[in-house]
């Protein structure tokens, strides 16, 4: 994970939960929010501890490429900032995906 322009970019791979329908998690899913929380809390020295993810929207999706692009307002103990993040397949057969915070 890299710090960029005072905020951060992070990549955190994770397995999909057993019993999911086989697709990527939605932008506002508990899986996606949990990964954003993990990324933020790994950088808490710089940006504070995760508080909430609000106003979550899917801004783009490409089912063929296996990617969702999302926007939300991230609130930590230090900041409140609009962020963009993407969810994409790392290995669709193994149901592994990556969530990356882009700003």
C-alpha positions in Angstrom: 0.0 0.0 0.0 1.2 3.5 -0.9 0.5 6.9 0.6 -0.3 9.3 -2.2 -1.2 13.0 -2.0 -1.8 12.9 1.8 -4.4 10.0 1.5 -3.7 6.5 0.4 -4.1 3.7 -2.1 -4.3 0.2 -0.9 -4.8 -3.3 -2.3 -6.1 -6.1 -0.1 -7.0 -9.5 -1.5 -9.7 -11.5 0.2 -11.7 -14.7 -0.4 -15.4 -14.4 -1.1 -17.6 -15.7 1.7 -19.0 -19.2 1.2 -22.5 -19.1 0.0 -22.2 -16.0 -2.1 -23.9 -16.1 -5.5 -20.6 -16.3 -7.3 -20.4 -12.6 -8.4 -18.3 -9.8 -7.2 -19.6 -8.1 -4.0 -21.5 -5.0 -4.5 -20.0 -1.6 -3.6 -22.1 -1.3 -0.5 -21.8 -4.9 0.7 -20.5 -5.8 4.1 -17.6 -7.6 2.4 -16.5 -4.4 0.6 -17.0 -2.2 3.6 -15.0 -4.7 5.7 -12.1 -4.5 3.3 -12.1 -0.7 3.2 -12.1 -0.8 7.0 -9.0 -3.1 7.0 -7.1 -0.9 4.5 -7.9 2.3 6.4 -7.0 0.8 9.8 -3.7 -0.4 8.4 -3.0 3.3 7.6 -4.6 4.7 10.8 -1.4 6.5 11.9 -1.8 8.8 8.8 -5.6 9.0 8.4 -7.2 7.9 11.7 -9.3 4.8 12.5 -12.3 3.8 10.3 -15.6 5.2 11.5 -18.0 4.8 8.5 -18.5 4.5 4.8 -21.5 6.5 3.6 -23.2 7.5 0.4 -21.9 4.4 -1.4 -22.6 4.3 -5.1 -21.5 2.1 -8.0 -20.2 4.5 -10.6 -19.3 2.0 -13.3 -19.2 -1.8 -13.9 -17.9 -4.1 -16.5 -19.2 -7.6 -16.0 -17.2 -9.0 -18.9 -13.9 -7.7 -17.4 -15.1 -8.4 -13.8 -14.7 -5.0 -12.2 -16.9 -2.6 -10.2 -16.0 1.1 -9.6 -17.4 2.7 -6.5 -17.6 6.0 -4.8 -18.3 6.8 -1.1 -17.7 9.2 1.7 -15.1 7.8 4.1 -15.1 9.1 7.7 -12.3 8.3 10.1 -11.3 9.7 13.4 -9.3 12.4 11.5 -10.9 13.0 8.2 -14.0 12.9 6.1 -13.2 12.5 2.4 -14.9 11.3 -0.8 -13.1 8.2 -2.1 -13.2 6.0 -5.1 -12.5 2.3 -5.0 -12.7 -0.7 -7.3 -13.5 -4.3 -6.8 -12.1 -6.8 -9.4 -11.5 -10.4 -9.8 -8.0 -11.7 -9.0 -9.0 -15.3 -9.6 -12.6 -15.8 -10.5 -12.4 -19.6 -10.4 -11.1 -19.5 -6.8 -13.6 -16.6 -6.0 -10.7 -14.3 -5.0 -11.1 -10.6 -5.5 -9.2 -7.4 -4.8 -10.5 -4.2 -3.5 -8.3 -1.1 -4.2 -8.8 2.4 -2.9 -7.9 4.6 -5.8 -7.5 8.0 -4.0 
